[in-house]
Amino acid sequence: MGKPTGFVEYDRVDVILRPVEERLGDYRQVALTPTAEDARVQAARCMDCGIPFCHSGCPLGNLIPDWNDLAYQGRWAEAYERLRETNNFPEFTGQICPAPCESACVAGIGGEAVSIEQVEWAIAEEAYRGGGVEPRPPVKRTGKHVAVIGSGPAGLACADQLNQAGHRVVVFERAPRPGGLLRYGIPDFKLEKWVIDRRLDVMEAEGIRFVCGVEVGTDVGRDELDMYDAVVLCTGSTVPRDLSISGRDLSGVHFAMEFLGAQNRQVAGIPDEDAPSAAGKHVVVIGGGDTGSDCVGTANRQGAASVTQFEVLATPPVARPDHQPWPYMPMVLKTTSSHKEGVQREWSVLTTSFGGNGHVESVTTMRAERTESGFRPLKGTEEVWPAELVLLAVGYTGTEHGLVAKLGLERGPHGTVGGDAYTTNRPGYFAAGDARRGQSLVVWAISEGREAASVVDVYLEGQSQLPTKGEGDLPRR
């Protein structure tokens, strides 16, 4: 806990966002890094609740009251050590996690939850600032070699854990730089890429080897992978869900990640003349989730004439509904920083066709209601919207079939790989992250990578000293 009376004395204060007119002119982080004093005051709101439900609300099982108390006392180095016991990358989750832990916070039952994510971010930054994040290579090597395919949050967490267990780890990544979704999916205005590079420098100094620009299954074949003592598939759920409607073949209709990835590469100094651009165009974003929100923010920064976002679901309630009681994370209306920068949001909208002559010029929709079998369009509600750029952000359908087939792995009914124990149909091959559980949160991907690493360690050594969810720090071999 923090201060015994802190939750009564202090109000919740969220991170401060830069002014809209300022942040729309660049791709820098929209939020200001919390100061140590602001975070200390917010940590003071952590109450002596008896049973910290925030533990179960966090996919990582973070020991939140412990490091809240240490932050409140200004013991930042100790707070970081406690935080890193369960979270390999608090500097990532402190900026981009939707904070399910806060939905489970006891202080939120009759008031406002502790701003846990803000405190986490501040702890991580204080650790870097104070020199507490230094390479810590394992004391002893096991002689075992592990290949991790994919360098997103699951792959990085898995590699980090296995390396600390003493195994030699190589991470294969087909993109030019490691990071996966963190680098090529999440916009810089939510997570600047120097934050990733800072952590990668530490991981490389600890002995992890990154091999980028290679396509597993082509450049690195199955025979070569079979030479490793274990292989972990962390390729994500990258097959986008499509819309099979009239006009889908028109140019100007793109998957969200084509648009977001191109902009991230542009910010990194890798121009692409063929990249889709929202400049001066009427933009329609189909999909109301976080990826759709990222498209909204990026389109506005590119100078869109207008941005409209469709969601087939009905407008969520503003407050927690009765059928989603505490401590569950409720489905409530979420207004992101990107939404606050300018967008027309439309709910209960079913897209029926795209119109245009070679290039998309319009989107036709109908209002819809949800039924047991799907969504039913309502007669007499047809509307036509101007659209010169359409971005599809309607989810993903699993891992890429070609890679899975080349490795001799089997996909499940939902397009994912691996079972409940992170194992696959091939001995020595494992799966974690979105590749195993389907599209999810970064914090879940980190958790998956950690859990899979423990399973792999048992496979290699017969037992494991790696912690599983909420078990705390890793004893050195």
Buried (B, 14 or more C-beta within 10 A) or exposed (E): BBBEEBBEEBEBBEBEBBEBEEBBEEBEBBBEBBEBEBBBBBBBBBBEBEEBBBBBBBBBBBBBBBBBBBBBBEBBBBBBBBBBBBBBBBBBBBBBBBBBBBBBBBBBEEBBBBBBBBBBBBBBBBBBEEEBBEEBEBEEBBEBBBBBBBBBBBBBBBBBBBBBBBBBBBBBBBBEBBBBBBBBBBBBBBBBBEBBEEBBEBBEEBBBEBBBEBEBBEEBEBEEBBEBBBBBBBBBBBBBBEBEBEBBEBEBBBBBBBBBBBBBBBBBEEEEEEBBBBEEBBBBBBBBBBBBBBBBBBBBBBEBBBBBBBBBBEEBEEEBEEEEEBBEBBEEEEEBBBBBBBBEBBBBBBBBBBBBEEEBBBBBBBBBEEEEEEBEBEEEEEEEBBBBBBBBBBBBBBBBEEBBEBBEBEBEEEBBBBBEEBBBEBEBBBBBBBBBBBBBBBBBBBBBBBBBBBBBBEBBBEEBBBBBBBEEEBEEE
